[in-house]
Amino acid sequence: MPFVWGGAEAAGSSGGANRVLRIEPDHVEEALAVFRRALDELEPTIAKARRGFRMIPPGADPVSVDAAAAISGRGLDGPNPVLRAWEGAVAQIRSIVDQLELARARSVTVGAPAHHDREA
């Protein structure tokens, strides 16, 4: 399996909060392409949201206007803002890309073959 998503047991910790993404060396390029595509799609969307993440009131009445303002405020500045959650996800994806690029560079520097033969 090229991508393995392991729980806390795989990471050697308890509680189930930690997750480890393991990628076989011969699938690094494929994984890089997947995660770079995700960044290419998410980063412009987040930049656009940063510029104008405001809910448009569904009506001109005071309740609609106040509700839209409250929802917009929570999305940007509230105790659990949506935008920060998306930015956190992008930061994690960037970190994965950085680690994959480092793994690829190390395999090229060391001269490791792209595909590893396994003994049965």
N, CA, C and O of each residue as an XYZ file, in Angstrom:
480
protein
N       0.847     -1.173      0.000
C       0.000      0.000      0.000
C       0.897      1.243      0.000
O       1.763      1.362      0.867
N       0.714      2.177     -0.952
C       1.605      3.335     -1.036
C       1.436      4.334      0.105
O       2.420      4.932      0.541
N       0.208      4.528      0.599
C      -0.056      5.478      1.678
C      -0.646      4.720      2.850
O      -1.615      3.978      2.690
N      -0.074      4.900      4.015
C      -0.590      4.242      5.206
C      -0.844      5.311      6.247
O       0.047      6.092      6.580
N      -2.069      5.342      6.762
C      -2.435      6.296      7.797
C      -2.580      5.522      9.079
O      -3.570      4.817      9.273
N      -1.598      5.643      9.967
C      -1.607      4.875     11.198
C      -2.067      5.709     12.368
O      -1.904      6.929     12.385
N      -2.645      5.036     13.346
C      -3.103      5.696     14.554
C      -1.971      5.913     15.532
O      -0.797      5.833     15.171
N      -2.329      6.185     16.760
C      -1.343      6.468     17.801
C      -0.411      5.286     18.013
O       0.764      5.466     18.336
N      -0.932      4.078     17.833
C      -0.101      2.907     18.033
C       1.098      2.936     17.085
O       2.210      2.568     17.463
N       0.859      3.378     15.851
C       1.941      3.439     14.866
C       2.982      4.477     15.263
O       4.166      4.323     14.966
N       2.539      5.526     15.931
C       3.460      6.583     16.334
C       4.129      6.282     17.670
O       5.069      6.970     18.067
N       3.646      5.254     18.363
C       4.237      4.890     19.638
C       3.743      5.710     20.804
O       4.399      5.756     21.845
N       2.591      6.365     20.656
C       2.047      7.142     21.759
C       0.647      6.639     22.069
O       0.106      5.794     21.357
N       0.081      7.155     23.114
C      -1.254      6.703     23.505
C      -2.269      7.813     23.329
O      -1.912      8.975     23.136
N      -3.526      7.447     23.396
C      -4.584      8.447     23.347
C      -5.218      8.613     21.996
O      -6.296      9.202     21.912
N      -4.626      8.139     20.951
C      -5.223      8.213     19.628
C      -5.156      9.579     18.970
O      -5.685      9.746     17.871
N      -4.519     10.572     19.605
C      -4.480     11.916     19.033
C      -3.435     12.047     17.934
O      -3.621     12.815     16.991
N      -2.347     11.311     18.046
C      -1.275     11.417     17.061
C      -1.529     10.475     15.893
O      -1.940      9.329     16.078
N      -1.287     10.962     14.720
C      -1.421     10.154     13.510
C      -0.119     10.232     12.737
O       0.582     11.243     12.782
N       0.196      9.169     12.034
C       1.422      9.116     11.243
C       1.053      8.730      9.825
O       0.387      7.718      9.603
N       1.480      9.523      8.878
C       1.294      9.213      7.465
C       2.590      8.614      6.963
O       3.629      9.275      6.969
N       2.533      7.371      6.530
C       3.726      6.695      6.013
C       3.555      6.507      4.516
O       2.517      6.043      4.044
N       4.592      6.877      3.781
C       4.575      6.762      2.326
C       5.780      5.945      1.904
O       6.916      6.247      2.270
N       5.516      4.914      1.133
C       6.611      4.074      0.665
C       7.518      4.897     -0.242
O       7.038      5.737     -1.004
N       8.830      4.660     -0.164
C       9.790      5.466     -0.935
C       9.492      5.529     -2.434
O       9.719      6.562     -3.065
N       8.995      4.452     -3.001
C       8.749      4.472     -4.443
C       7.448      5.191     -4.806
O       7.058      5.209     -5.974
N       6.773      5.783     -3.816
C       5.551      6.544     -4.078
C       5.680      8.012     -3.664
O       4.681      8.726     -3.589
N       6.897      8.456     -3.399
C       7.119      9.837     -2.959
C       6.678     10.826     -4.032
O       6.007     11.811     -3.723
N       7.045     10.579     -5.288
C       6.673     11.509     -6.363
C       5.154     11.619     -6.510
O       4.612     12.711     -6.681
N       4.484     10.478     -6.440
C       3.016     10.459     -6.537
C       2.391     11.236     -5.375
O       1.457     12.012     -5.575
N       2.902     11.029     -4.179
C       2.386     11.738     -3.008
C       2.644     13.234     -3.124
O       1.775     14.040     -2.793
N       3.836     13.612     -3.592
C       4.132     15.036     -3.788
C       3.123     15.672     -4.734
O       2.637     16.774     -4.478
N       2.809     14.989     -5.818
C       1.846     15.524     -6.785
C       0.474     15.715     -6.143
O      -0.187     16.727     -6.376
N       0.051     14.753     -5.343
C      -1.259     14.834     -4.687
C      -1.310     16.016     -3.725
O      -2.257     16.803     -3.751
N      -0.296     16.141     -2.880
C      -0.308     17.210     -1.883
C      -0.082     18.581     -2.512
O      -0.648     19.569     -2.044
N       0.730     18.662     -3.561
C       0.910     19.952     -4.251
C      -0.388     20.395     -4.923
O      -0.719     21.580     -4.915
N      -1.124     19.443     -5.504
C      -2.425     19.777     -6.095
C      -3.373     20.327     -5.036
O      -4.107     21.285     -5.284
N      -3.352     19.721     -3.866
C      -4.200     20.208     -2.772
C      -3.836     21.649     -2.411
O      -4.716     22.491     -2.230
N      -2.538     21.927     -2.309
C      -2.104     23.295     -2.004
C      -2.511     24.258     -3.111
O      -2.964     25.369     -2.834
N      -2.352     23.839     -4.356
C      -2.714     24.693     -5.490
C      -4.189     25.070     -5.459
O      -4.567     26.153     -5.906
N      -5.017     24.182     -4.935
C      -6.450     24.468     -4.859
C      -6.817     25.248     -3.598
O      -7.658     26.145     -3.644
N      -6.195     24.910     -2.485
C      -6.572     25.522     -1.214
C      -6.009     26.925     -1.004
O      -6.716     27.802     -0.508
N      -4.753     27.148     -1.371
C      -4.131     28.439     -1.077
C      -4.857     29.631     -1.710
O      -5.069     30.628     -1.020
N      -5.249     29.575     -2.992
C      -5.980     30.724     -3.546
C      -7.354     30.918     -2.890
O      -7.816     32.048     -2.726
N      -7.990     29.825     -2.525
C      -9.301     29.917     -1.878
C      -9.186     30.576     -0.513
O     -10.023     31.396     -0.136
N      -8.152     30.214      0.219
C      -7.945     30.812      1.541
C      -7.566     32.279      1.413
O      -8.035     33.109      2.192
N      -6.727     32.608      0.444
C      -6.351     34.014      0.228
C      -7.589     34.846     -0.096
O      -7.740     35.966      0.392
N      -8.459     34.298     -0.911
C      -9.706     34.993     -1.258
C     -10.582     35.152     -0.018
O     -11.186     36.204      0.189
N     -10.648     34.116      0.796
C     -11.452     34.176      2.022
C     -10.906     35.231      2.979
O     -11.673     35.948      3.621
N      -9.578     35.325      3.074
C      -8.970     36.318      3.951
C      -9.375     37.730      3.542
O      -9.580     38.604      4.384
N      -9.485     37.932      2.242
C      -9.841     39.272      1.731
C     -11.318     39.596      1.916
O     -11.682     40.764      2.053
N     -12.159     38.590      1.920
C     -13.574     38.917      1.966
C     -14.464     37.824      2.509
O     -15.471     37.475      1.893
N     -14.099     37.279      3.661
C     -14.904     36.227      4.264
C     -16.043     36.872      5.040
O     -16.035     36.921      6.270
N     -16.986     37.346      4.316
C     -18.138     37.993      4.933
C     -19.406     37.399      4.345
O     -19.562     37.301      3.128
N     -20.301     37.009      5.227
C     -21.587     36.477      4.788
C     -22.469     37.633      4.321
O     -22.569     38.666      4.983
N     -23.087     37.443      3.200
C     -24.012     38.448      2.676
C     -25.373     38.195      3.313
O     -25.876     37.072      3.274
N     -25.970     39.226      3.895
C     -27.282     39.032      4.530
C     -28.314     38.537      3.518
O     -28.390     39.059      2.406
N     -29.103     37.537      3.896
C     -30.110     37.027      2.968
C     -31.256     38.014      2.752
O     -32.019     37.890      1.795
N     -31.368     38.983      3.637
C     -32.415     40.001      3.504
C     -31.922     41.328      4.041
O     -30.847     41.401      4.635
N     -32.705     42.378      3.836
C     -32.310     43.714      4.276
C     -32.798     44.029      5.687
O     -32.498     45.096      6.222
N     -33.543     43.113      6.290
C     -34.073     43.368      7.634
C     -32.945     43.327      8.661
O     -31.907     42.711      8.421
N     -33.145     43.978      9.800
C     -32.087     44.057     10.814
C     -31.626     42.686     11.338
O     -30.446     42.512     11.642
N     -32.530     41.728     11.445
C     -32.145     40.411     11.950
C     -31.184     39.734     10.973
O     -30.174     39.171     11.394
N     -31.484     39.783      9.677
C     -30.608     39.177      8.667
C     -29.247     39.852      8.645
O     -28.219     39.182      8.550
N     -29.239     41.172      8.732
C     -27.982     41.930      8.717
C     -27.148     41.589      9.949
O     -25.946     41.354      9.833
N     -27.773     41.560     11.128
C     -27.053     41.232     12.359
C     -26.545     39.788     12.354
O     -25.422     39.521     12.782
N     -27.363     38.873     11.876
C     -26.959     37.458     11.829
C     -25.766     37.282     10.887
O     -24.815     36.577     11.224
N     -25.806     37.907      9.727
C     -24.700     37.804      8.775
C     -23.415     38.359      9.374
O     -22.343     37.781      9.196
N     -23.523     39.482     10.084
C     -22.341     40.077     10.713
C     -21.784     39.145     11.797
O     -20.571     38.971     11.909
N     -22.677     38.552     12.588
C     -22.231     37.650     13.661
C     -21.553     36.411     13.089
O     -20.513     35.986     13.591
N     -22.130     35.835     12.048
C     -21.555     34.643     11.434
C     -20.201     34.972     10.799
O     -19.248     34.202     10.921
N     -20.125     36.110     10.126
C     -18.853     36.522      9.522
C     -17.790     36.711     10.587
O     -16.649     36.286     10.410
N     -18.154     37.340     11.684
C     -17.203     37.571     12.766
C     -16.698     36.285     13.375
O     -15.513     36.165     13.687
N     -17.585     35.320     13.548
C     -17.168     34.031     14.103
C     -16.248     33.297     13.141
O     -15.314     32.616     13.565
N     -16.510     33.433     11.862
C     -15.683     32.750     10.872
C     -14.266     33.272     10.824
O     -13.338     32.535     10.491
N     -14.095     34.549     11.158
C     -12.763     35.157     11.091
C     -12.103     35.344     12.453
O     -10.905     35.108     12.608
N     -12.884     35.764     13.426
C     -12.283     36.199     14.683
C     -12.802     35.484     15.921
O     -12.339     35.761     17.027
N     -13.739     34.583     15.760
C     -14.348     33.927     16.906
C     -13.386     32.999     17.627
O     -12.213     32.901     17.264
N     -13.891     32.314     18.657
C     -13.037     31.434     19.451
C     -12.539     30.217     18.667
O     -11.520     29.628     19.027
N     -13.229     29.845     17.624
C     -12.825     28.706     16.811
C     -13.041     29.059     15.342
O     -13.876     28.452     14.671
N     -12.286     30.042     14.840
C     -12.556     30.557     13.501
C     -12.286     29.537     12.387
O     -11.281     28.826     12.396
N     -13.193     29.495     11.458
C     -13.110     28.571     10.334
C     -11.841     28.812      9.521
O     -11.152     27.869      9.132
N     -11.547     30.060      9.275
C     -10.384     30.393      8.452
C      -9.091     29.866      9.068
O      -8.226     29.359      8.355
N      -8.955     29.983     10.383
C      -7.744     29.468     11.050
C      -7.640     27.955     10.916
O      -6.544     27.415     10.767
N      -8.767     27.276     10.968
C      -8.754     25.819     10.798
C      -8.242     25.452      9.409
O      -7.430     24.538      9.269
N      -8.711     26.156      8.387
C      -8.243     25.896      7.019
C      -6.772     26.243      6.870
O      -6.025     25.526      6.205
N      -6.351     27.347      7.490
C      -4.935     27.719      7.428
C      -4.066     26.667      8.116
O      -2.957     26.382      7.665
N      -4.566     26.096      9.198
C      -3.845     25.025      9.879
C      -3.710     23.790      9.003
O      -2.662     23.145      8.982
N      -4.777     23.466      8.280
C      -4.731     22.313      7.371
C      -3.712     22.544      6.262
O      -2.969     21.631      5.900
N      -3.674     23.746      5.728
C      -2.703     24.067      4.676
C      -1.280     23.994      5.227
O      -0.373     23.519      4.544
N      -1.084     24.457      6.447
C       0.254     24.376      7.056
C       0.694     22.920      7.208
O       1.864     22.598      7.003
N      -0.238     22.049      7.565
C       0.097     20.631      7.682
C       0.454     20.044      6.317
O       1.403     19.268      6.200
N      -0.299     20.412      5.300
C      -0.009     19.912      3.950
C       1.346     20.420      3.483
O       2.118     19.666      2.889
N       1.648     21.703      3.746
C       2.966     22.249      3.389
C       4.079     21.484      4.089
O       5.118     21.205      3.490
N       3.866     21.149      5.347
C       4.860     20.389      6.101
C       5.082     19.010      5.479
O       6.216     18.539      5.389
N       4.007     18.377      5.057
C       4.119     17.069      4.395
C       4.920     17.206      3.102
O       5.795     16.388      2.819
N       4.622     18.235      2.325
C       5.348     18.466      1.069
C       6.833     18.691      1.360
O       7.692     18.133      0.678
N       7.131     19.498      2.361
C       8.539     19.745      2.722
C       9.245     18.446      3.104
O      10.377     18.204      2.688
N       8.576     17.618      3.894
C       9.185     16.356      4.316
C       9.370     15.403      3.136
O      10.379     14.703      3.053
N       8.406     15.375      2.232
C       8.531     14.517      1.048
C       9.661     14.997      0.143
O      10.407     14.185     -0.405
N       9.789     16.322     -0.017
C      10.885     16.855     -0.832
C      12.238     16.531     -0.200
O      13.196     16.219     -0.906
N      12.314     16.603      1.116
C      13.545     16.246      1.814
C      13.858     14.757      1.623
O      15.006     14.389      1.376
N      12.845     13.916      1.738
C      13.051     12.473      1.534
C      13.517     12.194      0.109
O      14.403     11.369     -0.114
N      12.913     12.889     -0.849
C      13.320     12.706     -2.247
C      14.762     13.164     -2.449
O      15.539     12.480     -3.113
N      15.122     14.301     -1.888
C      16.484     14.822     -2.025
C      17.494     13.875     -1.392
O      18.575     13.657     -1.938
N      17.144     13.321     -0.255
C      18.060     12.383      0.406
C      18.250     11.131     -0.432
O      19.365     10.618     -0.528
N      17.191     10.636     -1.034
C      17.314      9.408     -1.823
C      18.140      9.666     -3.082
O      18.864      8.783     -3.541
N      18.035     10.868     -3.639
C      18.822     11.209     -4.821
C      20.283     11.415     -4.420
O      21.186     10.947     -5.114
N      20.521     12.110     -3.308
C      21.879     12.370     -2.842
C      22.607     11.080     -2.492
O      23.772     10.897     -2.844
N      21.921     10.206     -1.808
C      22.526      8.951     -1.390
C      22.644      8.000     -2.564
O      23.443      7.063     -2.538
N      21.861      8.238     -3.578
C      21.895      7.374     -4.743
C      21.033      6.140     -4.585
O      21.248      5.133     -5.260
N      20.053      6.217     -3.690
C      19.161      5.077     -3.488
C      18.313      4.867     -4.726
O      17.883      5.837     -5.350
N      18.068      3.643     -5.085
C      17.234      3.379     -6.255
C      15.802      3.841     -6.010
O      15.329      3.886     -4.874
N      15.131      4.182     -7.097
C      13.751      4.651     -6.983
C      12.824      3.557     -6.503
O      11.861      3.838     -5.789
N      13.087      2.320     -6.874
C      12.247      1.201     -6.474
C      13.102      0.223     -5.684
O      14.205     -0.138     -6.093
N      12.576     -0.189     -4.560
C      13.297     -1.113     -3.699
C      12.785     -2.525     -3.924
O      11.581     -2.773     -3.870
N      13.710     -3.456     -4.178
C      13.318     -4.867     -4.333
C      13.110     -5.444     -2.942
O      13.896     -5.204     -2.025
N      12.046     -6.200     -2.808
C      11.748     -6.825     -1.532
C      11.912     -8.329     -1.664
O      11.526     -8.932     -2.666
N      12.496     -8.918     -0.627
C      12.623    -10.362     -0.617
C      11.319    -10.974     -0.150
O      10.679    -10.459      0.767
N      10.923    -12.069     -0.774
C       9.663    -12.708     -0.393
C       9.840    -13.583      0.816
O       8.879    -14.200      1.277
